[in-house]
Amino acid sequence: MASLFFCDKAEGIPFIKYIPYLILLIIIVLLDFLALTTYKHRIFQMRTAVFAAIITIALQAWLVVDFIATYHDVMFRVPAVFPIVSVILNFLAARNIMADELMVRSASRLRPAVRNKKK
């Protein structure tokens, strides 16, 4: 998603030229960075990944509405579909973070039982 700061939405129209797009891009990039760096707090990490995906879906819907409104005037470029890839990757990350959390919880549940048997 950070690459959209440097890409054009359409011919000569960058994403950052329109302030609401810029604000959404900043929020999405910050949430993705936060989800990437909070690996010790898996539930928070999963929630930020899902929240970033939801905001990215809103950005993509806005891009689709903008595309439909200017269908004959402007030709959109390939980076306009980057949010779709980001949503897929965010949901895959959230699913795997949840799997890790469940694995850690099941391992933590077994640890006291092993300690009691050794005594």
A tleap script that builds the chain and sets N, CA, C and O, in Angstrom:
source leaprc.protein.ff14SB
mol = sequence {
  NMET ALA SER LEU PHE PHE CYS ASP LYS ALA
  GLU GLY ILE PRO PHE ILE LYS TYR ILE PRO
  TYR LEU ILE LEU LEU ILE ILE ILE VAL LEU
  LEU ASP PHE LEU ALA LEU THR THR TYR LYS
  HIE ARG ILE PHE GLN MET ARG THR ALA VAL
  PHE ALA ALA ILE ILE THR ILE ALA LEU GLN
  ALA TRP LEU VAL VAL ASP PHE ILE ALA THR
  TYR HIE ASP VAL MET PHE ARG VAL PRO ALA
  VAL PHE PRO ILE VAL SER VAL ILE LEU ASN
  PHE LEU ALA ALA ARG ASN ILE MET ALA ASP
  GLU LEU MET VAL ARG SER ALA SER ARG LEU
  ARG PRO ALA VAL ARG ASN LYS LYS CLYS
}
set mol.1.N position { 0.819 -1.200 0.000 }
set mol.1.CA position { 0.000 0.000 0.000 }
set mol.1.C position { 0.857 1.256 0.000 }
set mol.1.O position { 0.432 2.295 -0.505 }
set mol.2.N position { 2.049 1.173 0.556 }
set mol.2.CA position { 2.921 2.346 0.580 }
set mol.2.C position { 3.362 2.737 -0.826 }
set mol.2.O position { 3.720 3.890 -1.063 }
set mol.3.N position { 3.340 1.801 -1.749 }
set mol.3.CA position { 3.740 2.125 -3.118 }
set mol.3.C position { 2.734 3.059 -3.790 }
set mol.3.O position { 3.078 3.730 -4.763 }
set mol.4.N position { 1.512 3.112 -3.295 }
set mol.4.CA position { 0.504 3.995 -3.899 }
set mol.4.C position { 0.821 5.472 -3.682 }
set mol.4.O position { 0.263 6.328 -4.370 }
set mol.5.N position { 1.712 5.786 -2.732 }
set mol.5.CA position { 2.127 7.174 -2.557 }
set mol.5.C position { 2.885 7.675 -3.785 }
set mol.5.O position { 2.922 8.876 -4.053 }
set mol.6.N position { 3.483 6.757 -4.522 }
set mol.6.CA position { 4.338 7.126 -5.639 }
set mol.6.C position { 3.745 6.762 -6.994 }
set mol.6.O position { 4.379 6.989 -8.025 }
set mol.7.N position { 2.527 6.197 -7.009 }
set mol.7.CA position { 1.896 5.758 -8.247 }
set mol.7.C position { 0.768 6.702 -8.651 }
set mol.7.O position { 0.249 7.474 -7.844 }
set mol.8.N position { 0.411 6.611 -9.923 }
set mol.8.CA position { -0.722 7.371 -10.442 }
set mol.8.C position { -1.965 6.508 -10.451 }
set mol.8.O position { -1.919 5.329 -10.803 }
set mol.9.N position { -3.082 7.111 -10.060 }
set mol.9.CA position { -4.363 6.424 -10.121 }
set mol.9.C position { -4.813 6.325 -11.569 }
set mol.9.O position { -5.282 5.281 -12.022 }
set mol.10.N position { -4.664 7.409 -12.271 }
set mol.10.CA position { -5.016 7.477 -13.680 }
set mol.10.C position { -3.919 8.287 -14.376 }
set mol.10.O position { -2.920 8.656 -13.760 }
set mol.11.N position { -4.114 8.545 -15.618 }
set mol.11.CA position { -3.117 9.273 -16.407 }
set mol.11.C position { -2.839 10.645 -15.809 }
set mol.11.O position { -3.651 11.561 -15.945 }
set mol.12.N position { -1.690 10.791 -15.144 }
set mol.12.CA position { -1.274 12.069 -14.583 }
set mol.12.C position { -1.978 12.473 -13.304 }
set mol.12.O position { -1.836 13.615 -12.868 }
set mol.13.N position { -2.739 11.571 -12.682 }
set mol.13.CA position { -3.455 11.884 -11.444 }
set mol.13.C position { -2.916 10.970 -10.347 }
set mol.13.O position { -3.300 9.802 -10.276 }
set mol.14.N position { -2.025 11.486 -9.486 }
set mol.14.CA position { -1.506 10.628 -8.412 }
set mol.14.C position { -2.542 10.439 -7.298 }
set mol.14.O position { -3.454 11.250 -7.138 }
set mol.15.N position { -2.386 9.369 -6.542 }
set mol.15.CA position { -3.296 9.095 -5.430 }
set mol.15.C position { -3.222 10.185 -4.370 }
set mol.15.O position { -4.231 10.530 -3.754 }
set mol.16.N position { -2.032 10.725 -4.161 }
set mol.16.CA position { -1.857 11.686 -3.073 }
set mol.16.C position { -2.342 13.091 -3.425 }
set mol.16.O position { -2.318 13.981 -2.575 }
set mol.17.N position { -2.773 13.297 -4.644 }
set mol.17.CA position { -3.274 14.616 -5.028 }
set mol.17.C position { -4.655 14.890 -4.414 }
set mol.17.O position { -5.003 16.038 -4.139 }
set mol.18.N position { -5.425 13.838 -4.207 }
set mol.18.CA position { -6.754 13.959 -3.627 }
set mol.18.C position { -6.637 13.665 -2.132 }
set mol.18.O position { -6.283 12.548 -1.754 }
set mol.19.N position { -6.927 14.644 -1.280 }
set mol.19.CA position { -6.668 14.571 0.159 }
set mol.19.C position { -7.363 13.384 0.853 }
set mol.19.O position { -6.721 12.734 1.677 }
set mol.20.N position { -8.629 13.068 0.569 }
set mol.20.CA position { -9.212 11.890 1.243 }
set mol.20.C position { -8.486 10.578 0.915 }
set mol.20.O position { -8.338 9.721 1.787 }
set mol.21.N position { -8.035 10.418 -0.325 }
set mol.21.CA position { -7.227 9.238 -0.664 }
set mol.21.C position { -5.937 9.231 0.143 }
set mol.21.O position { -5.522 8.191 0.654 }
set mol.22.N position { -5.308 10.391 0.255 }
set mol.22.CA position { -4.062 10.496 1.003 }
set mol.22.C position { -4.267 10.125 2.468 }
set mol.22.O position { -3.452 9.409 3.049 }
set mol.23.N position { -5.353 10.609 3.066 }
set mol.23.CA position { -5.633 10.301 4.469 }
set mol.23.C position { -5.871 8.800 4.649 }
set mol.23.O position { -5.344 8.197 5.584 }
set mol.24.N position { -6.657 8.199 3.764 }
set mol.24.CA position { -6.903 6.762 3.855 }
set mol.24.C position { -5.616 5.964 3.658 }
set mol.24.O position { -5.390 4.973 4.352 }
set mol.25.N position { -4.779 6.385 2.724 }
set mol.25.CA position { -3.511 5.686 2.498 }
set mol.25.C position { -2.605 5.766 3.721 }
set mol.25.O position { -1.966 4.779 4.088 }
set mol.26.N position { -2.547 6.931 4.351 }
set mol.26.CA position { -1.717 7.086 5.553 }
set mol.26.C position { -2.240 6.193 6.673 }
set mol.26.O position { -1.454 5.537 7.357 }
set mol.27.N position { -3.554 6.160 6.868 }
set mol.27.CA position { -4.138 5.322 7.917 }
set mol.27.C position { -3.865 3.846 7.639 }
set mol.27.O position { -3.505 3.101 8.551 }
set mol.28.N position { -4.029 3.424 6.404 }
set mol.28.CA position { -3.818 2.016 6.053 }
set mol.28.C position { -2.359 1.622 6.242 }
set mol.28.O position { -2.070 0.555 6.785 }
set mol.29.N position { -1.445 2.467 5.802 }
set mol.29.CA position { -0.015 2.153 5.936 }
set mol.29.C position { 0.380 2.119 7.414 }
set mol.29.O position { 1.148 1.249 7.826 }
set mol.30.N position { -0.130 3.042 8.206 }
set mol.30.CA position { 0.175 3.033 9.642 }
set mol.30.C position { -0.390 1.789 10.327 }
set mol.30.O position { 0.280 1.194 11.171 }
set mol.31.N position { -1.604 1.393 9.977 }
set mol.31.CA position { -2.178 0.188 10.568 }
set mol.31.C position { -1.407 -1.060 10.149 }
set mol.31.O position { -1.182 -1.956 10.964 }
set mol.32.N position { -1.003 -1.121 8.888 }
set mol.32.CA position { -0.204 -2.264 8.435 }
set mol.32.C position { 1.142 -2.312 9.141 }
set mol.32.O position { 1.614 -3.386 9.513 }
set mol.33.N position { 1.761 -1.152 9.326 }
set mol.33.CA position { 3.039 -1.101 10.045 }
set mol.33.C position { 2.854 -1.500 11.504 }
set mol.33.O position { 3.688 -2.202 12.077 }
set mol.34.N position { 1.763 -1.050 12.093 }
set mol.34.CA position { 1.465 -1.406 13.481 }
set mol.34.C position { 1.213 -2.909 13.613 }
set mol.34.O position { 1.669 -3.536 14.569 }
set mol.35.N position { 0.497 -3.472 12.668 }
set mol.35.CA position { 0.249 -4.919 12.688 }
set mol.35.C position { 1.544 -5.698 12.479 }
set mol.35.O position { 1.696 -6.801 13.003 }
set mol.36.N position { 2.452 -5.145 11.738 }
set mol.36.CA position { 3.726 -5.821 11.479 }
set mol.36.C position { 4.641 -5.793 12.691 }
set mol.36.O position { 5.398 -6.737 12.913 }
set mol.37.N position { 4.585 -4.737 13.471 }
set mol.37.CA position { 5.539 -4.560 14.564 }
set mol.37.C position { 5.025 -5.003 15.929 }
set mol.37.O position { 5.797 -5.021 16.888 }
set mol.38.N position { 3.761 -5.358 16.050 }
set mol.38.CA position { 3.216 -5.756 17.357 }
set mol.38.C position { 3.073 -7.267 17.437 }
set mol.38.O position { 2.011 -7.771 17.804 }
set mol.39.N position { 4.121 -7.988 17.100 }
set mol.39.CA position { 4.051 -9.444 17.053 }
set mol.39.C position { 3.962 -10.081 18.436 }
set mol.39.O position { 3.597 -11.253 18.531 }
set mol.40.N position { 4.277 -9.367 19.502 }
set mol.40.CA position { 4.160 -9.929 20.854 }
set mol.40.C position { 2.733 -9.870 21.385 }
set mol.40.O position { 2.400 -10.541 22.362 }
set mol.41.N position { 1.901 -9.074 20.745 }
set mol.41.CA position { 0.497 -8.923 21.144 }
set mol.41.C position { -0.362 -9.390 19.966 }
set mol.41.O position { -0.841 -8.584 19.168 }
set mol.42.N position { -0.541 -10.695 19.877 }
set mol.42.CA position { -1.149 -11.293 18.685 }
set mol.42.C position { -2.607 -10.890 18.481 }
set mol.42.O position { -3.022 -10.696 17.339 }
set mol.43.N position { -3.382 -10.759 19.523 }
set mol.43.CA position { -4.788 -10.372 19.352 }
set mol.43.C position { -4.879 -8.956 18.802 }
set mol.43.O position { -5.659 -8.696 17.886 }
set mol.44.N position { -4.094 -8.047 19.346 }
set mol.44.CA position { -4.054 -6.671 18.833 }
set mol.44.C position { -3.550 -6.653 17.395 }
set mol.44.O position { -4.063 -5.904 16.563 }
set mol.45.N position { -2.552 -7.469 17.104 }
set mol.45.CA position { -1.990 -7.549 15.757 }
set mol.45.C position { -3.050 -8.039 14.767 }
set mol.45.O position { -3.168 -7.505 13.664 }
set mol.46.N position { -3.810 -9.043 15.161 }
set mol.46.CA position { -4.855 -9.564 14.288 }
set mol.46.C position { -5.944 -8.519 14.057 }
set mol.46.O position { -6.429 -8.356 12.937 }
set mol.47.N position { -6.324 -7.817 15.117 }
set mol.47.CA position { -7.374 -6.807 14.982 }
set mol.47.C position { -6.935 -5.643 14.097 }
set mol.47.O position { -7.732 -5.127 13.314 }
set mol.48.N position { -5.679 -5.228 14.215 }
set mol.48.CA position { -5.213 -4.139 13.346 }
set mol.48.C position { -5.125 -4.595 11.896 }
set mol.48.O position { -5.383 -3.802 10.990 }
set mol.49.N position { -4.767 -5.848 11.656 }
set mol.49.CA position { -4.717 -6.359 10.282 }
set mol.49.C position { -6.114 -6.398 9.676 }
set mol.49.O position { -6.302 -6.034 8.515 }
set mol.50.N position { -7.093 -6.837 10.460 }
set mol.50.CA position { -8.470 -6.880 9.965 }
set mol.50.C position { -9.014 -5.465 9.762 }
set mol.50.O position { -9.696 -5.197 8.773 }
set mol.51.N position { -8.715 -4.568 10.691 }
set mol.51.CA position { -9.172 -3.178 10.553 }
set mol.51.C position { -8.552 -2.515 9.321 }
set mol.51.O position { -9.229 -1.778 8.604 }
set mol.52.N position { -7.266 -2.777 9.076 }
set mol.52.CA position { -6.613 -2.254 7.880 }
set mol.52.C position { -7.260 -2.823 6.625 }
set mol.52.O position { -7.415 -2.112 5.633 }
set mol.53.N position { -7.637 -4.094 6.657 }
set mol.53.CA position { -8.302 -4.703 5.504 }
set mol.53.C position { -9.668 -4.068 5.254 }
set mol.53.O position { -10.052 -3.847 4.105 }
set mol.54.N position { -10.397 -3.778 6.324 }
set mol.54.CA position { -11.718 -3.159 6.165 }
set mol.54.C position { -11.587 -1.754 5.583 }
set mol.54.O position { -12.358 -1.374 4.702 }
set mol.55.N position { -10.634 -0.995 6.061 }
set mol.55.CA position { -10.421 0.353 5.522 }
set mol.55.C position { -9.944 0.273 4.071 }
set mol.55.O position { -10.303 1.118 3.251 }
set mol.56.N position { -9.149 -0.725 3.762 }
set mol.56.CA position { -8.685 -0.901 2.384 }
set mol.56.C position { -9.839 -1.270 1.462 }
set mol.56.O position { -9.879 -0.835 0.311 }
set mol.57.N position { -10.784 -2.076 1.965 }
set mol.57.CA position { -11.981 -2.382 1.173 }
set mol.57.C position { -12.766 -1.104 0.897 }
set mol.57.O position { -13.287 -0.920 -0.203 }
set mol.58.N position { -12.852 -0.224 1.890 }
set mol.58.CA position { -13.543 1.058 1.683 }
set mol.58.C position { -12.824 1.898 0.637 }
set mol.58.O position { -13.470 2.525 -0.203 }
set mol.59.N position { -11.494 1.918 0.678 }
set mol.59.CA position { -10.729 2.658 -0.332 }
set mol.59.C position { -10.964 2.070 -1.716 }
set mol.59.O position { -11.155 2.812 -2.679 }
set mol.60.N position { -10.953 0.739 -1.826 }
set mol.60.CA position { -11.171 0.110 -3.125 }
set mol.60.C position { -12.580 0.382 -3.635 }
set mol.60.O position { -12.771 0.606 -4.831 }
set mol.61.N position { -13.575 0.367 -2.741 }
set mol.61.CA position { -14.943 0.687 -3.160 }
set mol.61.C position { -15.029 2.123 -3.659 }
set mol.61.O position { -15.718 2.411 -4.637 }
set mol.62.N position { -14.326 3.012 -2.983 }
set mol.62.CA position { -14.304 4.405 -3.411 }
set mol.62.C position { -13.637 4.528 -4.783 }
set mol.62.O position { -14.087 5.304 -5.626 }
set mol.63.N position { -12.575 3.770 -5.003 }
set mol.63.CA position { -11.919 3.785 -6.313 }
set mol.63.C position { -12.845 3.252 -7.407 }
set mol.63.O position { -12.843 3.762 -8.527 }
set mol.64.N position { -13.634 2.226 -7.083 }
set mol.64.CA position { -14.574 1.677 -8.065 }
set mol.64.C position { -15.652 2.704 -8.394 }
set mol.64.O position { -16.004 2.884 -9.559 }
set mol.65.N position { -16.172 3.374 -7.376 }
set mol.65.CA position { -17.179 4.418 -7.616 }
set mol.65.C position { -16.570 5.547 -8.454 }
set mol.65.O position { -17.211 6.061 -9.370 }
set mol.66.N position { -15.341 5.923 -8.139 }
set mol.66.CA position { -14.659 6.960 -8.906 }
set mol.66.C position { -14.430 6.507 -10.347 }
set mol.66.O position { -14.537 7.307 -11.276 }
set mol.67.N position { -14.117 5.231 -10.532 }
set mol.67.CA position { -13.920 4.695 -11.873 }
set mol.67.C position { -15.219 4.715 -12.662 }
set mol.67.O position { -15.229 5.081 -13.838 }
set mol.68.N position { -16.320 4.322 -12.019 }
set mol.68.CA position { -17.616 4.314 -12.703 }
set mol.68.C position { -18.052 5.730 -13.053 }
set mol.68.O position { -18.648 5.955 -14.107 }
set mol.69.N position { -17.760 6.683 -12.178 }
set mol.69.CA position { -18.166 8.069 -12.425 }
set mol.69.C position { -17.374 8.697 -13.576 }
set mol.69.O position { -17.893 9.557 -14.287 }
set mol.70.N position { -16.123 8.272 -13.760 }
set mol.70.CA position { -15.276 8.869 -14.806 }
set mol.70.C position { -14.853 7.827 -15.839 }
set mol.70.O position { -13.742 7.887 -16.365 }
set mol.71.N position { -15.737 6.876 -16.129 }
set mol.71.CA position { -15.397 5.752 -16.993 }
set mol.71.C position { -14.944 6.202 -18.387 }
set mol.71.O position { -13.972 5.664 -18.917 }
set mol.72.N position { -15.621 7.162 -18.976 }
set mol.72.CA position { -15.292 7.573 -20.336 }
set mol.72.C position { -14.221 8.650 -20.398 }
set mol.72.O position { -13.631 8.869 -21.456 }
set mol.73.N position { -13.959 9.324 -19.288 }
set mol.73.CA position { -13.014 10.430 -19.288 }
set mol.73.C position { -11.581 10.005 -18.983 }
set mol.73.O position { -10.643 10.483 -19.621 }
set mol.74.N position { -11.409 9.117 -18.021 }
set mol.74.CA position { -10.075 8.799 -17.512 }
set mol.74.C position { -9.853 7.290 -17.566 }
set mol.74.O position { -10.755 6.505 -17.278 }
set mol.75.N position { -8.646 6.905 -17.936 }
set mol.75.CA position { -8.287 5.491 -17.949 }
set mol.75.C position { -7.465 5.186 -16.697 }
set mol.75.O position { -6.392 5.759 -16.506 }
set mol.76.N position { -7.957 4.295 -15.853 }
set mol.76.CA position { -7.256 3.943 -14.618 }
set mol.76.C position { -6.085 3.025 -14.932 }
set mol.76.O position { -6.091 2.311 -15.935 }
set mol.77.N position { -5.080 3.053 -14.061 }
set mol.77.CA position { -3.887 2.241 -14.234 }
set mol.77.C position { -3.902 1.029 -13.306 }
set mol.77.O position { -4.797 0.876 -12.475 }
set mol.78.N position { -2.906 0.184 -13.463 }
set mol.78.CA position { -2.804 -1.055 -12.688 }
set mol.78.C position { -2.723 -0.812 -11.175 }
set mol.78.O position { -3.337 -1.578 -10.432 }
set mol.79.N position { -2.009 0.201 -10.671 }
set mol.79.CA position { -1.961 0.376 -9.212 }
set mol.79.C position { -3.325 0.599 -8.557 }
set mol.79.O position { -3.425 0.536 -7.332 }
set mol.80.N position { -4.349 0.853 -9.318 }
set mol.80.CA position { -5.679 1.027 -8.735 }
set mol.80.C position { -6.226 -0.288 -8.176 }
set mol.80.O position { -7.197 -0.275 -7.419 }
set mol.81.N position { -5.618 -1.422 -8.535 }
set mol.81.CA position { -6.067 -2.714 -7.994 }
set mol.81.C position { -5.150 -3.209 -6.879 }
set mol.81.O position { -5.373 -4.303 -6.360 }
set mol.82.N position { -4.137 -2.454 -6.496 }
set mol.82.CA position { -3.263 -2.833 -5.389 }
set mol.82.C position { -4.027 -3.032 -4.079 }
set mol.82.O position { -3.671 -3.923 -3.308 }
set mol.83.N position { -5.066 -2.233 -3.795 }
set mol.83.CA position { -5.811 -2.468 -2.548 }
set mol.83.C position { -6.443 -3.857 -2.469 }
set mol.83.O position { -6.585 -4.400 -1.374 }
set mol.84.N position { -6.823 -4.439 -3.598 }
set mol.84.CA position { -7.392 -5.791 -3.577 }
set mol.84.C position { -6.354 -6.783 -3.077 }
set mol.84.O position { -6.659 -7.651 -2.259 }
set mol.85.N position { -5.133 -6.653 -3.566 }
set mol.85.CA position { -4.043 -7.526 -3.128 }
set mol.85.C position { -3.767 -7.306 -1.641 }
set mol.85.O position { -3.521 -8.259 -0.902 }
set mol.86.N position { -3.809 -6.070 -1.218 }
set mol.86.CA position { -3.580 -5.759 0.188 }
set mol.86.C position { -4.642 -6.376 1.089 }
set mol.86.O position { -4.320 -6.879 2.165 }
set mol.87.N position { -5.892 -6.346 0.670 }
set mol.87.CA position { -6.977 -6.938 1.462 }
set mol.87.C position { -6.767 -8.440 1.596 }
set mol.87.O position { -6.910 -8.998 2.684 }
set mol.88.N position { -6.430 -9.088 0.496 }
set mol.88.CA position { -6.201 -10.535 0.539 }
set mol.88.C position { -5.048 -10.866 1.488 }
set mol.88.O position { -5.151 -11.786 2.299 }
set mol.89.N position { -3.966 -10.124 1.384 }
set mol.89.CA position { -2.815 -10.382 2.241 }
set mol.89.C position { -3.111 -10.078 3.708 }
set mol.89.O position { -2.636 -10.793 4.591 }
set mol.90.N position { -3.886 -9.030 3.979 }
set mol.90.CA position { -4.256 -8.718 5.366 }
set mol.90.C position { -5.130 -9.807 5.977 }
set mol.90.O position { -4.939 -10.174 7.136 }
set mol.91.N position { -6.085 -10.326 5.212 }
set mol.91.CA position { -6.928 -11.388 5.750 }
set mol.91.C position { -6.142 -12.683 5.940 }
set mol.91.O position { -6.379 -13.409 6.905 }
set mol.92.N position { -5.213 -12.983 5.036 }
set mol.92.CA position { -4.353 -14.152 5.228 }
set mol.92.C position { -3.479 -13.987 6.470 }
set mol.92.O position { -3.280 -14.938 7.225 }
set mol.93.N position { -2.964 -12.786 6.675 }
set mol.93.CA position { -2.150 -12.526 7.865 }
set mol.93.C position { -2.982 -12.682 9.129 }
set mol.93.O position { -2.524 -13.294 10.094 }
set mol.94.N position { -4.188 -12.144 9.141 }
set mol.94.CA position { -5.048 -12.252 10.322 }
set mol.94.C position { -5.389 -13.707 10.613 }
set mol.94.O position { -5.416 -14.118 11.773 }
set mol.95.N position { -5.646 -14.479 9.579 }
set mol.95.CA position { -5.961 -15.896 9.775 }
set mol.95.C position { -4.772 -16.650 10.371 }
set mol.95.O position { -4.946 -17.473 11.270 }
set mol.96.N position { -3.578 -16.373 9.878 }
set mol.96.CA position { -2.394 -17.053 10.396 }
set mol.96.C position { -2.014 -16.565 11.793 }
set mol.96.O position { -1.495 -17.339 12.597 }
set mol.97.N position { -2.264 -15.300 12.087 }
set mol.97.CA position { -2.024 -14.792 13.442 }
set mol.97.C position { -2.959 -15.484 14.422 }
set mol.97.O position { -2.547 -15.838 15.526 }
set mol.98.N position { -4.216 -15.681 14.027 }
set mol.98.CA position { -5.157 -16.385 14.890 }
set mol.98.C position { -4.739 -17.839 15.083 }
set mol.98.O position { -4.871 -18.378 16.182 }
set mol.99.N position { -4.243 -18.474 14.038 }
set mol.99.CA position { -3.764 -19.847 14.164 }
set mol.99.C position { -2.582 -19.918 15.134 }
set mol.99.O position { -2.499 -20.844 15.942 }
set mol.100.N position { -1.677 -18.953 15.059 }
set mol.100.CA position { -0.553 -18.901 15.995 }
set mol.100.C position { -1.041 -18.711 17.427 }
set mol.100.O position { -0.534 -19.352 18.347 }
set mol.101.N position { -2.015 -17.842 17.614 }
set mol.101.CA position { -2.549 -17.589 18.958 }
set mol.101.C position { -3.198 -18.845 19.526 }
set mol.101.O position { -3.021 -19.157 20.703 }
set mol.102.N position { -3.942 -19.562 18.703 }
set mol.102.CA position { -4.568 -20.796 19.170 }
set mol.102.C position { -3.517 -21.852 19.506 }
set mol.102.O position { -3.686 -22.610 20.461 }
set mol.103.N position { -2.448 -21.908 18.740 }
set mol.103.CA position { -1.381 -22.857 19.013 }
set mol.103.C position { -0.674 -22.514 20.327 }
set mol.103.O position { -0.371 -23.405 21.121 }
set mol.104.N position { -0.412 -21.233 20.555 }
set mol.104.CA position { 0.230 -20.816 21.797 }
set mol.104.C position { -0.677 -21.101 22.988 }
set mol.104.O position { -0.198 -21.551 24.029 }
set mol.105.N position { -1.966 -20.850 22.857 }
set mol.105.CA position { -2.899 -21.125 23.959 }
set mol.105.C position { -2.981 -22.619 24.263 }
set mol.105.O position { -3.039 -23.016 25.427 }
set mol.106.N position { -2.986 -23.440 23.224 }
set mol.106.CA position { -3.054 -24.880 23.484 }
set mol.106.C position { -1.764 -25.379 24.119 }
set mol.106.O position { -1.802 -26.264 24.973 }
set mol.107.N position { -0.633 -24.832 23.720 }
set mol.107.CA position { 0.637 -25.224 24.334 }
set mol.107.C position { 0.707 -24.730 25.775 }
set mol.107.O position { 1.229 -25.433 26.640 }
set mol.108.N position { 0.198 -23.552 26.043 }
set mol.108.CA position { 0.188 -23.022 27.409 }
set mol.108.C position { -0.739 -23.829 28.305 }
set mol.108.O position { -0.476 -23.978 29.498 }
set mol.109.N position { -1.791 -24.336 27.755 }
set mol.109.CA position { -2.742 -25.138 28.520 }
set mol.109.C position { -2.109 -26.464 28.929 }
set mol.109.O position { -2.422 -27.003 29.990 }
set mol.110.N position { -1.224 -26.987 28.092 }
set mol.110.CA position { -0.593 -28.270 28.390 }
set mol.110.C position { 0.583 -28.154 29.358 }
set mol.110.O position { 0.921 -29.134 30.021 }
set mol.111.N position { 1.191 -27.028 29.453 }
set mol.111.CA position { 2.389 -26.866 30.290 }
set mol.111.C position { 2.142 -27.162 31.770 }
set mol.111.O position { 2.924 -27.913 32.354 }
set mol.112.N position { 1.114 -26.624 32.407 }
set mol.112.CA position { 0.909 -26.938 33.825 }
set mol.112.C position { 0.669 -28.429 34.063 }
set mol.112.O position { 1.062 -28.948 35.108 }
set mol.113.N position { 0.047 -29.114 33.143 }
set mol.113.CA position { -0.206 -30.544 33.296 }
set mol.113.C position { 1.108 -31.315 33.295 }
set mol.113.O position { 1.241 -32.288 34.037 }
set mol.114.N position { 2.064 -30.916 32.497 }
set mol.114.CA position { 3.366 -31.578 32.444 }
set mol.114.C position { 4.109 -31.331 33.734 }
set mol.114.O position { 4.755 -32.247 34.242 }
set mol.115.N position { 4.048 -30.145 34.283 }
set mol.115.CA position { 4.721 -29.822 35.525 }
set mol.115.C position { 4.158 -30.621 36.693 }
set mol.115.O position { 4.915 -31.062 37.557 }
set mol.116.N position { 2.846 -30.815 36.733 }
set mol.116.CA position { 2.232 -31.557 37.828 }
set mol.116.C position { 2.616 -33.038 37.805 }
set mol.116.O position { 2.704 -33.668 38.859 }
set mol.117.N position { 2.843 -33.594 36.623 }
set mol.117.CA position { 3.218 -35.005 36.516 }
set mol.117.C position { 4.639 -35.239 37.007 }
set mol.117.O position { 4.934 -36.311 37.535 }
set mol.118.N position { 5.524 -34.264 36.845 }
set mol.118.CA position { 6.916 -34.405 37.260 }
set mol.118.C position { 7.063 -34.377 38.760 }
set mol.118.O position { 8.030 -34.936 39.279 }
set mol.119.N position { 6.163 -33.763 39.477 }
set mol.119.CA position { 6.277 -33.643 40.939 }
set mol.119.C position { 5.957 -34.912 41.581 }
set mol.119.O position { 5.997 -35.010 42.807 }
savepdb mol mol.pdb
quit
